[in-house]
Amino acid sequence: MRGYSDLTIKRYKHVISFYCRFNKIETLDQVNSNNVRSLFYYGRTERNWTANTFIAYHKSLNVFFKWCIKEGYLEQNPAQDIEMPKLHKKIPPKLTKQEAARILEVAYNYPYKYHFLRYRNHAIFATVIFAGLRKGEVINLKYADVDIQNMSIFIREGKGGKDRVVPICQQLAESLKKYVAERARLKKTCPEFFVSLNRNIGFTDSGIKRLVERVRDVSGIYFGMHKLRHTFATLMLEGGCDIYSLSKMLGHSDIKTTTIYLAASADHLRAQVFKHPLNGD
């Protein structure tokens, strides 16, 4: 009812089910602060949860317990006094410009059995490297939302339910044109932009995982789709993009989220320090 994504709902279900299995809970009267605390202690000490995982589990249980209080099933929130770990601000992992180019090269030159796969797979990686889309946004991208003529991609209900328009560069436009022509040749008519080879349906999450694994093995470069998004962000900064525009392209709610890429881009910072008025005097 609140419009949460399928992934968010799946996470809530997983966390609550795990809590119940761990403490052998069958009814709500068995819920208490001690067994909630024991779950987090087990996760941190035995399963080596990171601070991010700890906080994600806490947030999921907190939402459920607050709903229980609102509905009169619990009197107080058993997770409210859990001490939270401190989040460390890590620099996002990224690829170099040469590594990103290598991935595009491998995706295009791989000895595919069908031409369609060459153009589709190259277009998928190019869309993330040149436009910074999230993996879910790539999967959910609609054919009607890609406007190659006007050099833009419309992201419908991205993370947080936000719409945005992402401009595309000439190199990405050329890759998309080749894919669209091949897609039309095979008479693919489903609403999703990126489609399966054998069926007239959208390309799947599992399909992208297999594609990434294949290109990763051939290229010798370890990466995931989100690392390619980080790469887009840092390369844009190194190319001179301002932080506000980059934030809009990435679909960040808070520009503070985008500023972490400033630390990831040594070249960008190096270029800025040369602007010191006394430099060279």
Secondary structure, DSSP 4 states (H G I P E B T S, - for coil): -----HHHHHHHHHHHHHHHHHHT--SGGG--HHHHHHHHHHHHHTS---HHHHHHHHHHHHHHHHHHHHTTS-SS-TTTTPPPPPPP-PPPP---HHHHHHHHHHHHHS--SSHHHHHHHHHHHHHHHHH---HHHHHH-BGGGEETTTTEEEE-S-GGG--EEEE--HHHHHHHHHHHHHHHHTT--SSBSSB-SSSSSBPPHHHHHHHHHHHHHHH-----HHHHHHHHHHHHHHTT--HHHHHHHHT-SSHHHHHHHHHH-HHHHHHHHTT-TTTT-
